[in-house]
């Protein structure tokens, strides 16, 4: 419990972009909207899971992904693909009514810049709805 409190305090004191390594796990916050954890760039969207799922599918298509594999369940889904020779995994999870979490993992160890570009594409597609 003390480690969690210390972790939150360090993130708050570090400012807009912060990262910390605890017990081999890396976590950080970027601009208050995104959380970076173990190579995954995670953000919550104020939208229904159906709209977010469609925005993710459209984003992968627009980025000319190859080898697209989709697995959708009631409250979650995973899209795996290859974009510009990088493996990409997008996880979509229901959090609450009109709140959906999206996690993007790019490459072997996680590419934060590429994941951010994919999130930007998802945001743009959500804005079209």
PyMOL CGO cylinders between C-alpha atoms (Angstrom):
from pymol import cmd
from pymol.cgo import CYLINDER

trace = [
    CYLINDER, 0.00, 0.00, 0.00, 2.84, 2.39, 0.85, 0.3, 1, 1, 1, 1, 1, 1,
    CYLINDER, 2.84, 2.39, 0.85, 4.49, 1.73, -2.53, 0.3, 1, 1, 1, 1, 1, 1,
    CYLINDER, 4.49, 1.73, -2.53, 1.28, 2.66, -4.35, 0.3, 1, 1, 1, 1, 1, 1,
    CYLINDER, 1.28, 2.66, -4.35, 0.98, 5.93, -2.45, 0.3, 1, 1, 1, 1, 1, 1,
    CYLINDER, 0.98, 5.93, -2.45, 4.64, 6.74, -3.11, 0.3, 1, 1, 1, 1, 1, 1,
    CYLINDER, 4.64, 6.74, -3.11, 4.15, 5.92, -6.78, 0.3, 1, 1, 1, 1, 1, 1,
    CYLINDER, 4.15, 5.92, -6.78, 1.17, 8.30, -7.07, 0.3, 1, 1, 1, 1, 1, 1,
    CYLINDER, 1.17, 8.30, -7.07, 3.01, 11.09, -5.27, 0.3, 1, 1, 1, 1, 1, 1,
    CYLINDER, 3.01, 11.09, -5.27, 6.04, 10.72, -7.54, 0.3, 1, 1, 1, 1, 1, 1,
    CYLINDER, 6.04, 10.72, -7.54, 3.84, 10.88, -10.63, 0.3, 1, 1, 1, 1, 1, 1,
    CYLINDER, 3.84, 10.88, -10.63, 2.11, 14.01, -9.39, 0.3, 1, 1, 1, 1, 1, 1,
    CYLINDER, 2.11, 14.01, -9.39, 5.41, 15.72, -8.56, 0.3, 1, 1, 1, 1, 1, 1,
    CYLINDER, 5.41, 15.72, -8.56, 7.03, 14.77, -11.85, 0.3, 1, 1, 1, 1, 1, 1,
    CYLINDER, 7.03, 14.77, -11.85, 4.72, 16.94, -13.99, 0.3, 1, 1, 1, 1, 1, 1,
    CYLINDER, 4.72, 16.94, -13.99, 3.19, 16.24, -17.38, 0.3, 1, 1, 1, 1, 1, 1,
    CYLINDER, 3.19, 16.24, -17.38, 5.46, 13.42, -18.52, 0.3, 1, 1, 1, 1, 1, 1,
    CYLINDER, 5.46, 13.42, -18.52, 6.70, 10.98, -15.91, 0.3, 1, 1, 1, 1, 1, 1,
    CYLINDER, 6.70, 10.98, -15.91, 7.82, 7.37, -15.73, 0.3, 1, 1, 1, 1, 1, 1,
    CYLINDER, 7.82, 7.37, -15.73, 8.79, 5.10, -12.89, 0.3, 1, 1, 1, 1, 1, 1,
    CYLINDER, 8.79, 5.10, -12.89, 10.12, 1.55, -12.60, 0.3, 1, 1, 1, 1, 1, 1,
    CYLINDER, 10.12, 1.55, -12.60, 8.65, -0.50, -9.75, 0.3, 1, 1, 1, 1, 1, 1,
    CYLINDER, 8.65, -0.50, -9.75, 9.50, -4.17, -9.34, 0.3, 1, 1, 1, 1, 1, 1,
    CYLINDER, 9.50, -4.17, -9.34, 10.44, -4.49, -13.00, 0.3, 1, 1, 1, 1, 1, 1,
    CYLINDER, 10.44, -4.49, -13.00, 7.25, -2.83, -14.27, 0.3, 1, 1, 1, 1, 1, 1,
    CYLINDER, 7.25, -2.83, -14.27, 7.44, 0.55, -15.98, 0.3, 1, 1, 1, 1, 1, 1,
    CYLINDER, 7.44, 0.55, -15.98, 4.54, 2.96, -15.69, 0.3, 1, 1, 1, 1, 1, 1,
    CYLINDER, 4.54, 2.96, -15.69, 4.13, 6.59, -16.58, 0.3, 1, 1, 1, 1, 1, 1,
    CYLINDER, 4.13, 6.59, -16.58, 1.73, 9.36, -17.44, 0.3, 1, 1, 1, 1, 1, 1,
    CYLINDER, 1.73, 9.36, -17.44, 1.95, 11.52, -20.54, 0.3, 1, 1, 1, 1, 1, 1,
    CYLINDER, 1.95, 11.52, -20.54, 0.08, 14.82, -20.56, 0.3, 1, 1, 1, 1, 1, 1,
    CYLINDER, 0.08, 14.82, -20.56, -2.47, 13.52, -18.07, 0.3, 1, 1, 1, 1, 1, 1,
    CYLINDER, -2.47, 13.52, -18.07, -4.49, 11.69, -20.73, 0.3, 1, 1, 1, 1, 1, 1,
    CYLINDER, -4.49, 11.69, -20.73, -2.35, 8.66, -21.48, 0.3, 1, 1, 1, 1, 1, 1,
    CYLINDER, -2.35, 8.66, -21.48, -0.83, 6.05, -19.19, 0.3, 1, 1, 1, 1, 1, 1,
    CYLINDER, -0.83, 6.05, -19.19, 2.23, 4.15, -20.37, 0.3, 1, 1, 1, 1, 1, 1,
    CYLINDER, 2.23, 4.15, -20.37, 2.60, 0.75, -18.69, 0.3, 1, 1, 1, 1, 1, 1,
    CYLINDER, 2.60, 0.75, -18.69, 4.95, -2.06, -19.73, 0.3, 1, 1, 1, 1, 1, 1,
    CYLINDER, 4.95, -2.06, -19.73, 5.07, -0.88, -23.34, 0.3, 1, 1, 1, 1, 1, 1,
    CYLINDER, 5.07, -0.88, -23.34, 1.31, -0.30, -23.60, 0.3, 1, 1, 1, 1, 1, 1,
    CYLINDER, 1.31, -0.30, -23.60, -0.03, 3.22, -24.17, 0.3, 1, 1, 1, 1, 1, 1,
    CYLINDER, -0.03, 3.22, -24.17, -3.45, 3.30, -22.49, 0.3, 1, 1, 1, 1, 1, 1,
    CYLINDER, -3.45, 3.30, -22.49, -6.19, 5.90, -22.67, 0.3, 1, 1, 1, 1, 1, 1,
    CYLINDER, -6.19, 5.90, -22.67, -9.84, 6.08, -21.69, 0.3, 1, 1, 1, 1, 1, 1,
    CYLINDER, -9.84, 6.08, -21.69, -12.35, 7.42, -24.20, 0.3, 1, 1, 1, 1, 1, 1,
    CYLINDER, -12.35, 7.42, -24.20, -15.70, 8.93, -23.26, 0.3, 1, 1, 1, 1, 1, 1,
    CYLINDER, -15.70, 8.93, -23.26, -17.61, 6.84, -25.78, 0.3, 1, 1, 1, 1, 1, 1,
    CYLINDER, -17.61, 6.84, -25.78, -19.54, 3.58, -25.99, 0.3, 1, 1, 1, 1, 1, 1,
    CYLINDER, -19.54, 3.58, -25.99, -17.46, 0.45, -26.60, 0.3, 1, 1, 1, 1, 1, 1,
    CYLINDER, -17.46, 0.45, -26.60, -19.18, -0.12, -29.97, 0.3, 1, 1, 1, 1, 1, 1,
    CYLINDER, -19.18, -0.12, -29.97, -18.11, 3.29, -31.29, 0.3, 1, 1, 1, 1, 1, 1,
    CYLINDER, -18.11, 3.29, -31.29, -14.57, 2.85, -29.98, 0.3, 1, 1, 1, 1, 1, 1,
    CYLINDER, -14.57, 2.85, -29.98, -14.29, -0.64, -31.50, 0.3, 1, 1, 1, 1, 1, 1,
    CYLINDER, -14.29, -0.64, -31.50, -15.41, 0.67, -34.90, 0.3, 1, 1, 1, 1, 1, 1,
    CYLINDER, -15.41, 0.67, -34.90, -12.94, 3.58, -34.64, 0.3, 1, 1, 1, 1, 1, 1,
    CYLINDER, -12.94, 3.58, -34.64, -10.12, 1.11, -33.87, 0.3, 1, 1, 1, 1, 1, 1,
    CYLINDER, -10.12, 1.11, -33.87, -11.08, -1.11, -36.82, 0.3, 1, 1, 1, 1, 1, 1,
    CYLINDER, -11.08, -1.11, -36.82, -11.21, 1.89, -39.14, 0.3, 1, 1, 1, 1, 1, 1,
    CYLINDER, -11.21, 1.89, -39.14, -7.86, 3.17, -37.85, 0.3, 1, 1, 1, 1, 1, 1,
    CYLINDER, -7.86, 3.17, -37.85, -6.15, -0.15, -38.54, 0.3, 1, 1, 1, 1, 1, 1,
    CYLINDER, -6.15, -0.15, -38.54, -7.61, -0.20, -42.06, 0.3, 1, 1, 1, 1, 1, 1,
    CYLINDER, -7.61, -0.20, -42.06, -6.58, 3.40, -42.76, 0.3, 1, 1, 1, 1, 1, 1,
    CYLINDER, -6.58, 3.40, -42.76, -3.04, 2.64, -41.60, 0.3, 1, 1, 1, 1, 1, 1,
    CYLINDER, -3.04, 2.64, -41.60, -2.91, -0.14, -44.24, 0.3, 1, 1, 1, 1, 1, 1,
    CYLINDER, -2.91, -0.14, -44.24, -2.42, -2.93, -41.72, 0.3, 1, 1, 1, 1, 1, 1,
    CYLINDER, -2.42, -2.93, -41.72, -1.71, -6.47, -42.86, 0.3, 1, 1, 1, 1, 1, 1,
    CYLINDER, -1.71, -6.47, -42.86, -2.53, -9.81, -41.20, 0.3, 1, 1, 1, 1, 1, 1,
    CYLINDER, -2.53, -9.81, -41.20, -5.46, -8.33, -39.26, 0.3, 1, 1, 1, 1, 1, 1,
    CYLINDER, -5.46, -8.33, -39.26, -6.88, -10.65, -36.60, 0.3, 1, 1, 1, 1, 1, 1,
    CYLINDER, -6.88, -10.65, -36.60, -9.92, -9.58, -34.59, 0.3, 1, 1, 1, 1, 1, 1,
    CYLINDER, -9.92, -9.58, -34.59, -11.35, -11.20, -31.49, 0.3, 1, 1, 1, 1, 1, 1,
    CYLINDER, -11.35, -11.20, -31.49, -14.43, -9.49, -30.08, 0.3, 1, 1, 1, 1, 1, 1,
    CYLINDER, -14.43, -9.49, -30.08, -16.36, -10.35, -26.93, 0.3, 1, 1, 1, 1, 1, 1,
    CYLINDER, -16.36, -10.35, -26.93, -19.21, -8.52, -25.21, 0.3, 1, 1, 1, 1, 1, 1,
    CYLINDER, -19.21, -8.52, -25.21, -17.09, -6.26, -23.02, 0.3, 1, 1, 1, 1, 1, 1,
    CYLINDER, -17.09, -6.26, -23.02, -13.69, -6.44, -24.71, 0.3, 1, 1, 1, 1, 1, 1,
    CYLINDER, -13.69, -6.44, -24.71, -11.86, -7.06, -27.93, 0.3, 1, 1, 1, 1, 1, 1,
    CYLINDER, -11.86, -7.06, -27.93, -8.38, -7.40, -29.40, 0.3, 1, 1, 1, 1, 1, 1,
    CYLINDER, -8.38, -7.40, -29.40, -7.15, -6.39, -32.83, 0.3, 1, 1, 1, 1, 1, 1,
    CYLINDER, -7.15, -6.39, -32.83, -3.75, -7.75, -33.84, 0.3, 1, 1, 1, 1, 1, 1,
    CYLINDER, -3.75, -7.75, -33.84, -2.07, -6.63, -37.05, 0.3, 1, 1, 1, 1, 1, 1,
    CYLINDER, -2.07, -6.63, -37.05, 1.18, -5.62, -38.70, 0.3, 1, 1, 1, 1, 1, 1,
    CYLINDER, 1.18, -5.62, -38.70, 1.63, -1.96, -39.62, 0.3, 1, 1, 1, 1, 1, 1,
    CYLINDER, 1.63, -1.96, -39.62, 4.81, -0.97, -41.47, 0.3, 1, 1, 1, 1, 1, 1,
    CYLINDER, 4.81, -0.97, -41.47, 6.58, -4.18, -40.39, 0.3, 1, 1, 1, 1, 1, 1,
    CYLINDER, 6.58, -4.18, -40.39, 5.69, -3.65, -36.70, 0.3, 1, 1, 1, 1, 1, 1,
    CYLINDER, 5.69, -3.65, -36.70, 3.35, -5.94, -34.77, 0.3, 1, 1, 1, 1, 1, 1,
    CYLINDER, 3.35, -5.94, -34.77, 0.48, -3.94, -33.29, 0.3, 1, 1, 1, 1, 1, 1,
    CYLINDER, 0.48, -3.94, -33.29, -1.96, -5.06, -30.59, 0.3, 1, 1, 1, 1, 1, 1,
    CYLINDER, -1.96, -5.06, -30.59, -4.97, -2.92, -29.73, 0.3, 1, 1, 1, 1, 1, 1,
    CYLINDER, -4.97, -2.92, -29.73, -7.03, -3.97, -26.69, 0.3, 1, 1, 1, 1, 1, 1,
    CYLINDER, -7.03, -3.97, -26.69, -10.46, -2.43, -26.18, 0.3, 1, 1, 1, 1, 1, 1,
    CYLINDER, -10.46, -2.43, -26.18, -12.22, -2.86, -22.82, 0.3, 1, 1, 1, 1, 1, 1,
    CYLINDER, -12.22, -2.86, -22.82, -15.54, -1.69, -21.42, 0.3, 1, 1, 1, 1, 1, 1,
    CYLINDER, -15.54, -1.69, -21.42, -15.03, 0.40, -18.27, 0.3, 1, 1, 1, 1, 1, 1,
    CYLINDER, -15.03, 0.40, -18.27, -18.44, 1.98, -17.73, 0.3, 1, 1, 1, 1, 1, 1,
    CYLINDER, -18.44, 1.98, -17.73, -21.36, 3.30, -19.74, 0.3, 1, 1, 1, 1, 1, 1,
    CYLINDER, -21.36, 3.30, -19.74, -19.81, 5.68, -22.29, 0.3, 1, 1, 1, 1, 1, 1,
    CYLINDER, -19.81, 5.68, -22.29, -16.28, 4.99, -21.01, 0.3, 1, 1, 1, 1, 1, 1,
    CYLINDER, -16.28, 4.99, -21.01, -13.95, 2.63, -22.87, 0.3, 1, 1, 1, 1, 1, 1,
    CYLINDER, -13.95, 2.63, -22.87, -10.26, 1.86, -22.31, 0.3, 1, 1, 1, 1, 1, 1,
    CYLINDER, -10.26, 1.86, -22.31, -7.91, 1.36, -25.27, 0.3, 1, 1, 1, 1, 1, 1,
    CYLINDER, -7.91, 1.36, -25.27, -4.42, -0.07, -24.94, 0.3, 1, 1, 1, 1, 1, 1,
    CYLINDER, -4.42, -0.07, -24.94, -1.98, 0.05, -27.87, 0.3, 1, 1, 1, 1, 1, 1,
    CYLINDER, -1.98, 0.05, -27.87, 1.24, -2.00, -27.96, 0.3, 1, 1, 1, 1, 1, 1,
    CYLINDER, 1.24, -2.00, -27.96, 3.62, -1.63, -30.93, 0.3, 1, 1, 1, 1, 1, 1,
    CYLINDER, 3.62, -1.63, -30.93, 6.71, -3.69, -31.73, 0.3, 1, 1, 1, 1, 1, 1,
    CYLINDER, 6.71, -3.69, -31.73, 8.59, -6.08, -29.49, 0.3, 1, 1, 1, 1, 1, 1,
    CYLINDER, 8.59, -6.08, -29.49, 9.07, -3.92, -26.39, 0.3, 1, 1, 1, 1, 1, 1,
    CYLINDER, 9.07, -3.92, -26.39, 6.55, -1.14, -27.02, 0.3, 1, 1, 1, 1, 1, 1,
    CYLINDER, 6.55, -1.14, -27.02, 7.02, 1.93, -29.19, 0.3, 1, 1, 1, 1, 1, 1,
    CYLINDER, 7.02, 1.93, -29.19, 5.45, 4.91, -27.43, 0.3, 1, 1, 1, 1, 1, 1,
    CYLINDER, 5.45, 4.91, -27.43, 5.59, 7.25, -30.47, 0.3, 1, 1, 1, 1, 1, 1,
    CYLINDER, 5.59, 7.25, -30.47, 3.95, 4.75, -32.83, 0.3, 1, 1, 1, 1, 1, 1,
    CYLINDER, 3.95, 4.75, -32.83, 1.30, 3.93, -30.21, 0.3, 1, 1, 1, 1, 1, 1,
    CYLINDER, 1.30, 3.93, -30.21, 0.58, 7.66, -29.84, 0.3, 1, 1, 1, 1, 1, 1,
    CYLINDER, 0.58, 7.66, -29.84, 0.08, 7.96, -33.62, 0.3, 1, 1, 1, 1, 1, 1,
    CYLINDER, 0.08, 7.96, -33.62, -2.41, 5.08, -33.53, 0.3, 1, 1, 1, 1, 1, 1,
    CYLINDER, -2.41, 5.08, -33.53, -4.27, 6.68, -30.61, 0.3, 1, 1, 1, 1, 1, 1,
    CYLINDER, -4.27, 6.68, -30.61, -4.39, 9.95, -32.57, 0.3, 1, 1, 1, 1, 1, 1,
    CYLINDER, -4.39, 9.95, -32.57, -5.95, 8.10, -35.50, 0.3, 1, 1, 1, 1, 1, 1,
    CYLINDER, -5.95, 8.10, -35.50, -8.54, 6.49, -33.18, 0.3, 1, 1, 1, 1, 1, 1,
    CYLINDER, -8.54, 6.49, -33.18, -9.37, 9.93, -31.71, 0.3, 1, 1, 1, 1, 1, 1,
    CYLINDER, -9.37, 9.93, -31.71, -9.84, 11.35, -35.22, 0.3, 1, 1, 1, 1, 1, 1,
    CYLINDER, -9.84, 11.35, -35.22, -12.15, 8.49, -36.19, 0.3, 1, 1, 1, 1, 1, 1,
    CYLINDER, -12.15, 8.49, -36.19, -14.18, 8.89, -32.99, 0.3, 1, 1, 1, 1, 1, 1,
    CYLINDER, -14.18, 8.89, -32.99, -14.62, 12.58, -33.76, 0.3, 1, 1, 1, 1, 1, 1,
    CYLINDER, -14.62, 12.58, -33.76, -16.23, 11.69, -37.10, 0.3, 1, 1, 1, 1, 1, 1,
    CYLINDER, -16.23, 11.69, -37.10, -19.11, 9.92, -35.32, 0.3, 1, 1, 1, 1, 1, 1,
]
cmd.load_cgo(trace, "trace")
